Amino acid sequence: MATQERPAADRLPISQRIDSRLPNPRRRRMSPTEWEIKGELFMNCSCEVVCPCGISLGQHPPTYGYCQTWFAMQIDEGHFEGERLDGLNVALLIDIPGRMAEGNWKVAAYVDEAASEKAYSGLLKILSGAAGGNTGVFHFLVSEILGAEREKVIIEKDGRRRRIIVGRKIQGEIEMIPGKDPDTPVSMENTQYWMGPTIYPAIGLKSKVRDYGRVWDFEGKSGDIIPIHWTGPGRT
């Protein structure tokens, strides 16, 4: 019985056949590069205290099955391809329909108005995952960038409290949970959370988001405060 020879393209290894497809112009691309950030990240979300997402590495469902949150990041030291990022503040609005690890995140970014053009562009690449490294996971988790803009991002620290103000778009204040020793807040140490191994659980004191069609209020909901040291690929 005669056999029909497969077309030449079908005889290629699967990886080559996939790579030969026309590129999708809407797909975001990774361009790993050299960068580093040291500072603090804090957030407030729609979960009840304590949010299960960090300690479960995003595998456990949020309290209500979805995650709505804002992130605030204060950069103490940092650089992107030689451009200093010291002293810059950044905020994120994040809307996640299910478990964090399942992706489909929708994100808006607010970058400090004091950032240079290269710093602004670099921070967007870092926070979208395009720059690789610690935040490279965002490349796979974020499905839609709602927007990115320069803003006056105000971050304040007052003992166990943290505050963020991005105009009327994000206005939040959270406080660490006190421990048996009132001078030492409750903490989770040695976690495998990609953001940082130490997490200080917190509670939202007042917290409102009003932007991109989202109107959220996280007062009394879960928060986290996390010291961060993130780098580009190949560094620790």
C-alpha positions in Angstrom: 0.0 0.0 0.0 1.4 3.4 -1.0 2.0 5.8 1.8 1.5 9.5 1.5 4.7 11.5 2.4 4.2 14.2 4.9 4.8 17.8 3.8 8.3 19.0 4.6 7.0 21.4 7.3 5.4 18.5 9.2 8.7 16.7 9.4 10.3 19.5 11.4 10.6 19.1 15.2 7.5 20.5 16.9 9.4 23.4 18.5 10.6 24.5 15.0 7.1 24.3 13.6 5.8 26.5 16.4 8.7 28.9 16.1 8.0 29.3 12.4 4.5 30.6 12.9 3.9 34.3 12.2 4.5 36.4 15.4 1.5 37.6 17.3 1.8 41.4 17.3 -0.3 41.7 20.5 1.9 39.3 22.5 4.3 41.0 25.0 7.9 40.1 24.6 10.5 39.4 27.3 13.9 41.2 27.0 15.9 40.2 30.1 18.3 42.9 31.2 20.3 44.2 34.1 18.4 45.8 37.0 18.1 45.8 40.8 15.6 47.2 43.4 15.9 47.3 47.2 13.1 48.8 49.3 9.6 48.0 50.6 6.4 46.9 49.1 3.0 47.1 50.9 -0.5 46.2 49.7 -4.1 46.0 50.7 -6.5 43.6 49.1 -10.1 42.2 49.1 -9.2 39.2 51.2 -10.1 38.8 54.9 -7.2 38.9 57.3 -4.8 37.0 56.8 -4.6 36.8 52.9 -3.8 33.2 51.9 -2.1 34.0 48.6 1.4 34.8 49.7 2.0 31.9 52.0 0.4 29.4 49.5 2.4 30.9 46.6 -0.9 31.8 44.9 -2.2 28.3 44.9 -4.9 28.8 47.5 -8.0 30.7 46.4 -8.5 34.2 47.7 -11.2 34.7 50.4 -13.9 35.5 47.9 -12.5 33.6 44.9 -11.0 36.7 43.3 -8.3 39.2 44.2 -8.6 43.0 43.9 -5.7 44.9 45.3 -3.3 47.9 45.2 0.5 47.6 45.6 2.7 50.4 46.8 6.5 50.2 46.2 9.1 52.5 47.7 12.5 52.2 46.2 15.4 52.9 48.5 18.1 51.9 46.1 17.9 50.7 42.6 19.0 50.9 39.0 17.9 49.9 35.5 20.7 49.5 32.9 22.7 52.1 34.7 19.9 54.6 35.4 19.3 55.2 39.1 15.9 54.4 40.6 16.7 55.6 44.1 13.9 57.4 45.9 11.2 56.6 43.4 7.7 55.4 44.3 5.4 53.2 42.2 1.8 52.0 42.7 -0.1 49.2 40.9 -3.8 48.5 40.6 -4.3 44.8 40.1 -7.5 42.8 39.3 -7.3 39.0 39.4 -10.3 36.9 38.6 -9.2 33.8 40.6 -6.1 32.2 42.2 -3.1 34.4 41.8 -1.1 31.6 40.2 -3.7 31.0 37.5 -2.9 34.4 35.9 -5.2 36.6 33.8 -4.2 39.6 35.8 -5.3 43.1 34.7 -2.9 45.7 35.9 -2.5 49.5 35.8 0.8 51.2 36.8 1.4 54.6 38.3 5.1 55.7 38.2 6.6 58.6 40.2 6.4 61.8 38.2 10.0 62.5 39.3 11.3 59.5 37.2 13.5 60.2 34.2 12.3 58.9 30.9 14.6 55.9 31.1 13.7 55.2 34.7 10.0 55.3 33.8 10.4 53.0 30.8 12.6 50.7 32.9 10.2 50.4 35.8 7.4 49.5 33.4 9.5 46.8 31.9 10.4 45.5 35.3 6.8 45.5 36.6 5.4 44.0 33.4 7.9 41.1 33.6 9.6 42.0 30.4 12.9 42.7 32.1 13.1 39.1 33.5 14.5 38.3 37.0 12.3 38.3 40.1 9.4 40.0 38.4 9.6 37.9 35.2 6.7 35.9 36.6 4.5 38.9 35.7 5.1 38.2 32.0 3.1 35.0 32.4 0.5 36.2 34.9 -0.5 39.6 33.4 -2.9 39.3 30.5 -3.9 43.0 30.1 -2.2 46.3 30.9 -5.1 48.6 31.7 -2.8 51.6 31.6 0.5 53.2 32.6 1.0 56.8 33.6 3.1 59.3 35.5 1.6 60.4 38.8 2.6 62.0 42.1 2.8 58.8 44.2 3.0 59.7 47.9 4.2 57.0 50.3 4.5 57.6 54.1 5.8 55.4 56.9 4.7 56.0 60.5 5.8 53.2 62.8 3.7 50.2 62.0 1.5 52.2 59.6 2.0 52.7 55.8 0.1 55.2 53.6 -0.2 55.7 49.9 -1.9 58.5 48.0 -2.2 58.7 44.2 -4.5 61.6 43.8 -8.1 60.4 44.1 -7.2 57.1 42.4 -5.7 55.3 45.3 -5.9 56.4 48.9 -4.8 53.7 51.4 -3.5 53.2 54.9 -2.7 49.9 56.5 -1.2 48.9 59.9 0.9 45.9 61.0 -0.7 43.5 63.4 0.8 43.8 66.9 2.3 40.7 68.6 2.5 39.5 72.2 5.3 42.0 72.5 3.6 45.2 71.5 6.8 46.6 70.0 7.2 43.6 67.7 4.6 43.1 64.9 3.5 39.7 63.8 5.6 38.4 60.9 5.9 35.3 58.7 9.5 34.4 58.2 11.4 32.2 55.7 8.6 32.0 53.2 9.1 31.0 49.6 7.0 34.0 48.4 8.7 35.5 45.3 8.2 39.0 46.5 10.3 38.4 49.7 10.8 35.8 52.4 9.5 38.0 55.2 5.8 39.1 55.3 4.3 41.4 57.9 0.5 40.9 57.9 -1.5 44.1 58.2 -5.1 45.4 58.3 -6.6 48.1 56.1 -7.5 51.2 58.1 -8.9 53.2 55.2 -8.4 52.2 51.6 -10.2 53.3 48.4 -9.5 52.7 44.7 -11.3 54.7 42.0 -9.9 54.2 38.5 -10.3 52.2 35.3 -13.9 51.4 36.2 -12.9 50.0 39.5 -14.4 51.3 42.7 -13.0 49.3 45.7 -12.9 49.8 49.4 -10.6 47.6 51.4 -11.1 49.0 54.9 -10.7 46.2 57.5 -9.3 43.8 54.8 -6.0 42.1 54.6 -2.7 43.8 53.9 1.0 42.8 53.7 4.3 44.7 54.2 7.3 43.1 52.6 10.9 44.2 52.5 12.1 43.5 48.9 15.4 42.9 47.1 14.6 42.1 43.5 17.2 41.7 40.6 17.4 41.0 37.0 18.1 37.5 35.7 21.3 35.7 36.8 21.7 37.6 40.1 20.8 36.8 43.7 
